Amino acid sequence: MSIVKRNNLVFPALMNEILKPDWFGGLENYKDTFPPVYKDTFPPVNIQENETSFELELSVPGRKKEDFNIEIDEQVLTITSETKKEEEVKDARYTRKEFTYSSFKRSFTLPETVSEEGIKASYENGILRFTLPKKEEALPKPKRLIEIGK
């Protein structure tokens, strides 16, 4: 025996449109635009290792340098950001007020090979970049020739 799902509505698309919880399209139309409404999000991250350092990139468009708080404590790099925006539109017939809140917190445990003193950060075109240099002892050693003694 199989379960069959039935839709007994005469005009399902019309009924869905009428019975939507958000008749004015406020949140329904807004959810796909930046920034998210009342929701914590995690920005996508790229991490790349090269011979002398690690490169960390976070995609966080629409913010300013001042919106970020960056801390290092016991080999843990923590990046937080919080933005609040209030917009009010007044017309003769109505007043509309919209609030936008967006925040995130990302933490990364740094390997022991990273030199904390040399970490640099920059923010440009919506990308927050970190250069995490490796300690001198973690850098690859150049080849050397060993002579055979008598």
N, C-alpha and C positions, 0 to 999 in steps of 0.2 A: 504494500500500500504506500502510495506517495502523497505528500502534502502538496496541495495545489493552492496557490495564493490567488485570490480573486479580488477584483476591483469592481465594486457594485455601483460606483458613481457614474452618472450619465455623462457628465462632462468633466473628467478628472482634472484637466489643465485649468479649466475655469474655476472649479472648486478649490484647487490648490491656491490659485491667485486670490480668491475671496477670503479664504481662511488663513492666509499668511499671518504670522504674529506681528509683522512689521508692515503695516499698510502703507506707510508713507515712504518706504524705501530707504530710510535713514541708515540703519545698520546693514541692511542687506546690500545696498549699493556701496557702502563705505568699507566693507570688510576686505575688499581686494585692493584697496589703495594704501599708500604709505601715509602715516605710520599706523600700526595696529591700534585699535581702540581698547583701552583697559586690559591690556594683555602683555605679560612679560614675554619677550622673544629672545632667542639666542642667535646672534649673528653668525653666519657661516665663517669658518676659519680655514686657512691654508697654512700648513707648516712644512717648511722645506729645510733640509740640512745640506750645507756645503762644507768644504774643507775647513773653513775658519769660523763659521758661525751657523746659527739657526735663524731662519727668517719666518716671522709669524705675521699673518695678514688677517684682519677682521673686516668684513664688509658691513659698514654701518653708515649708510647714506643719510643725508639730511640733518646732520649734527654739526656742532662746532667743537673746536679743540677744548673749550672750557667745559663742555658737557661730560668729559671723561674724568674719572678718578682712577689712577693707576698706582698700585702698591706692590711692594715685594716684602714678604715676611717669611723667614725660614724656608727659603727655596720655593716659595709659592708666589707666582705672579697673578695678581687679581685685578681685573679690569671691570669697572662698573660705570654705568651711565644711566641718567634719569632725565627725562624731558617732560615738561608739562606745558600745555598750550591751551589757551582759552580764546575763543573767537565769538564775537557777538555781532549780529547783523540786525539793525533796526530798520523797520519800514513803517509806513503809516498804519498798516493793518496788523503787523505782527512783530515780535521780537524773537529771534532764534539765537540760542546760545549753545555752543558746542565745546566740549572739553576733550582734550586728547592727552593721554598719559602713556608713556612708553619707557620701559626700563629693562636693563639686563645686568647680569653679573656672571662673568666667566673667570674661572681659575685654572691655572696651568701649573703643574708641578715641574719645576725646572730640573734638568739633569745636573749632577754634581760637576759636570764638565763646563757649565756656563759660568762666565765671570759676571757677577751681579753688578759690579761697578761700571762696566762698559756698556750696559744696555741703553739703547737709544730708541726713541719712538718718534713717529711723524704721522700727521693726518693730512691727506690730500685726496681730493675727488672722491670722498666717501669711503676711502680705504685707510684704516688705522694699521700702520706698519711698525713692527718691532725688529730690531737687529739684536740678537743675543749672541755676543762673541764667546768663543770657547776660550778656556784657560790655556795658558802657554803649554802646560804639560799634556793637554788633550790634543794639541795640534799634531798632525802627522809629521813624523821625523823624515828628513831627507835621506836618500840612500847614501851609504858610505861603503867604501872599499876596505875590506879587512885583509891585511897581508898575512901570509903564513910565515911564522917564525921558524928558526932552526931548531 
